[in-house]
Structure formats: C-alpha cells, structure tokens
Amino acid sequence: MTDQSYHFNVMRRAIEVIDAGGPAMTLDQLAAEMGMSAAHFQRLFSGWVGVSPKRYQQYLTLGHAKSLLDERHTMLDAADAAGLSGTGRLHDLFLRWEAMSPGEFARKGAGLSIYWGWFDSPFGAALVMGTDKGICGIGFAAEEGEKATMADMLARWPRAEFIENAERLRPWALNAFRAEHYEATPLFLIGAPFQIKVWEALLAIPSGHVTTYSQIAGAIGHPKAVRAVGTAVGRNPISLLIPCHRALRKSGGLGGYHWGLPVKRGILAWESARAEA
C-alpha cells in the first residue's frame, strides 16, 4: 500500500472514530482509538494535510458541511456559468477543457479510444481515464473496490475502445493529484448538454468553498430543475477536478456522492484544511 492510500485509509478510520466518540475527543484518545501514539498520529496528519489532527478533526465532524455553507458559500449566477465556456483559468485551478458534441455523445463512445490506468491519490486508489484530448474520467475505489469502480466507468461509454496505458496518462494524473493546484490538466467532457452545463457550474466553485444544488440550477437557467441537477452532479465522470463534492443541500446536508460519503467528507475536510493552513 502506498503512503497516500495508507493516509486515506487512516482518515476513513478517523471519521468512524470521531463520529462514534464526538468532537470532544482529545488527541490522545483519538490516537489511542487509531492504534497509534499521539506523536505518530500528529506527524502523519500534519504531514499529509498541513494542519494538526485536532484542527483536522473539526473538518471531519458531521456539522462541517453546514459550517461551510455559513462561512464559505459561493453564490453562483448565470454569469459564472456562461463565463466558463472555452479555454481559460477556472477559479484556482489551471484547467483547459472541451466537450464532446451532442452527436458524439449519442454514439456512446463509438469510435473513441479511451486510455486507462490506476494511480495513487490522496483519497485512495484512483482510476484515471483519458482520450487524446484530456482526462475524461476519474473514479475512486476506496469504498467499492477496484473491480466495481472499473465496471462503473466502463459502462459510461459502452461502445468505446478501452486501452490500458497508465504511462500515457501519468503526466495528467500526477498534475491532477498535486496538492498545490492542478496545473495544465486538460479535460474532455463526455456528457449530454444539460450535464455539461451543470459540470461547468461546478467548475466555478473555488477550492475550500461549497454551493447548493439549487444555486447550480439557477446558474444554468433552470431554477426548478434541482432534482435533475442533483442527478447530473452524481453522474460527473471526472471526480475531484470537476468538484461535485462541493455541492451540498440547502440544509447543509452532504447529499449524495457517487464514490461514497466518507470520500466526500474526506475531500471537503482536506480542501478546507489546506485553504486555512
């Protein structure tokens, strides 16, 4: 197991311990429950996320999503979404992207060559897929396992030709999982026009911030289509880079996450800690 996967597995266990014991747990108690010395636990988390375990613990609590809505709620509007079309700098990420045409999407990947490979990430094993134009898919295997994640991603474009070639994708994958920013990572969006509008809106949410499904619906000009927006968010094929994890319910509830709520909580906590470190 690589260091990053080990760190994420420790974080998943920490979520369980914190949920069971509550935010009042001391560092010594938390470390003991994790089967580690306090010094080792502190070193591990401080090195991974840049803040102390006690501070990180606050980001893992069940109420953290609600506090994000109170303190770091990004208000989206139609101008945000409209301004994203084409190539350019998107909030704090350096991404360039283009979308498949509706006709190409209707062919379900027919004639498309998609390369794939497994990579280590801060959130466990990640399946990265890409065409000659850029990354078209990132899926996480921490909850369901690699076999289920692969089947999930293959089913999205059933008529495409899939070619295992991790080396071809490695430069993009390494940029995608860099802690500082995702520099020069090209994306190729494969989806229906409505889905792509939703994914554009997600790209307007800065790291460490969140928005709501209803805000996204308003930003794309369909304020009553909250349920459809939620479905499109859940079908986002490029996890992390198109930040569907930053979409929450109005109540502050996490909503769903295709790769499991522990992964969503872990990503939000990781981003929040880095934003305030």
N, C-alpha and C positions, 0 to 999 in steps of 0.2 A: 504494500500500500504506500502511495506517495505521501509526502508531507501535507500537501493541500487536502487530499482526501481524508487523511487522518485528522487534520484540524476540523474539517467539516463534520466528520462523524462525532468528534468530541463536542462540537457545538450542538448537534442534534440531541445528544445525551443531556447537555446542559439545559436545553429547552425543557425536556421532560422533568429534570430535577427542579428547575425553577418553578414550573407550573405546579408541581406537587408540593414544594416547600414554601412558595411565595417569595416576593421580592425582599422580605426582611432577612433572608438567609445571609449569614456572614460569609466572607471569603473562605474562612477555614471550614465552615460547614459545607459549602458548595464544593470545595476541593475534595473534602473527605468523601462526599457522595459520588464524586467522579473517580475516586480511587487514586488521587494524586496528592502530592504535597501542595500546600498553598503556593510555595515559591515556583514550583514547576507549572502549575496551572496559570499563575500570573504571567510567567515568562511566555508560555505558549500563546495565550490570547493577546498579550501586549505586542508580541512579535507579529501576529497574524493580522490583527485589525487596527493596531495602533493606539489602543486605549486599555485601561486596566480592566480586569474581569468585573469589578464592581460596577464600573461605568457601563460596560457592555451588557451586564445583567439587566440594566434598566431598559436597554433597547430590545431585550428578548421577552419582556413581560407582555402579557396579553393586552394591556392597555396602551402599548406603544403606538399602535396604528391610530388610535383616537387622538393621541397627543400630536402625532404628525399632522392630522387634519387641522388641529387647532393652531399649530405653530408653523407648519411648512406646507400649507395647502396652496398649490399652484392653480390659479384661476385661468382656465383655458377659454379662448374665444375663437371665433371663426378666423380671425386674422392669423392666429398662431398656426392653425392647420393649413390655411391657404399659403402661408409663407414658407412652408416646408417643401413644396414641390420642387424637384430638381436637385442639383448638387450644391452643397454648401455646408457650413458649420451648423450643427444642430446642438443647441444648448452647450453643455460642457463636453460633448462627445465630438470627435472628429470622425465623421462618417460620410461616405458618399453612397448613394443608392439609386437604383432604378427598379421599376416594377414591370412584371410580365404583363403583356397586353391581355385584355379580356378574352380574346380569341385563343391565345396561347394557354390561358388558364383553363378554358373549357376543354382543352385536349388532355387535361390531367397529366401533363408532363410528357406526352408523346413526343419523341424526337429530342428529348432533353437528356443530357448526360449530367448526372449528379454524383460528385465525389464525396466520400465519407471517411471519417476516422474518429477514433476515441482519443480524448485528451483529458488531462487533469485540469481541474478548475478549483477556485475557492469554495465551490459548492458541490464537490464530489465529481465523479466521473461524468464527462460531458460528451455527447455525440454531436460532432460538427459536420454539417453537410454544406456543399457549395457547388456552384456552377462555374463556368469560366468567367462569369461577371461578378461573382461575390458570394458571400455566405448566404445560404437560403434557409438554413435550419440549425438550431442549437437545442438539444434536449438534455435533461438531467436524469441520471439513473439512480439517484440516492434512495428514492422511495420504492420504485417499482422494479429496479434491476435493469441490467443492460439489455437483456433479451426483449423485455416488454417495451423499453424505450426505442429500440431499433424497429420493432414491429409497428409501433405508433408512427414513427417518422416515415417509414417506407409506405405506409398506407395513405399518406397525404398526396403523393404524386404517383399513383399506381402504374402509370404507363411509362414512367421514366426509366432510363438505364442507370443503375446504381453501380458505382465502381469504387472499391476500397482503395484509397490513396491518401493516407494521412500526411505524407510528406508534401503533397501539393497544397494541402490546406494549412500546414503548420504555421507559416508566417501570419496568416489571418487569425488563426486560433490563438497564437501567442499574444497578438495585439488585443484580441477580444477579452482575454482574461488578465490583462495587465491591471494593476491596482490604480495607477495614476489616471490613465484615460485610455480610450480605445482608438489609438491613433491609426489613421489611414486604413480603416477596416471597411472594405466595400460590401454592400448588402444587395441581394437580389430578392425582391419581394414577390412571392408567388401567392396570389390570392384573388378573390373576387373584388371588384371595385369598392364595394362597401367596406369590406375587411381592410383594404389598403388605406382607406380614409381614416379608419379607426387607428391603424398602426401608425399613420402619420401623426395623429394627435398624441399618441403615446410618446413619440419622439420629442415632443415639446416639453415634457416633464423633466426638470433637472434632477440630477442625482441627489439623493437625500431629501427629496420632496415627494409629495403624492398629490393625486387628484381623485375625483369621484367618477363613477360610470356616467352619472347624469351630466357632469361637466363635459365629458368627452362627447356625449350625444349632442349637447348644444353646440360644441365647437365644430362638429362636422355637419351642422344644419339639420339634424334630426332629433330635436329635443325630446320627443316622445318615444324614441326607439332605444330606451335604456336596456331593455332585455336583449335586444339584438346586438347592442354594443357589447354587453357582457359576453355574449356568445363569440363575437369576433375577437374580443380580448383573449378569451380562452383558447381560440384557435391560432393565436400568434405563433408562427413556427420558429421565430428567432428569439428565444428566451434571452434575457439579460440585455442584449443590445437594443432590442425593441422592448422597452421596460414595462411589460404588462404587470409586473409585480408592484408597480407604483399606482395601480388603480384600486380604489377602495370603495366600500359602500358609504353612503351619506352618514350612517350611524357611527362610522369609524370601524366597522367590522371589516375583516380582511377580505371577505368574499371568497371566491374560489381561486385555485391556482392549479394549472394542469399538471405540474410536476410535484404536487403535494404542498400543503400549507407549511410544514416545517422548513421547506426550501424557501418559500416566500418570506417567512418570518426571518430566516437567516439572512437573505439578501437585503431586506429592509434594514435589519439591525447593522449589518456590515456597512451599508452605504451611510446610514445615519452616523455611525461611529466615525467613519472616515471624514464625513462632512464637518464634524465638530472637533476632530483631533487637532 
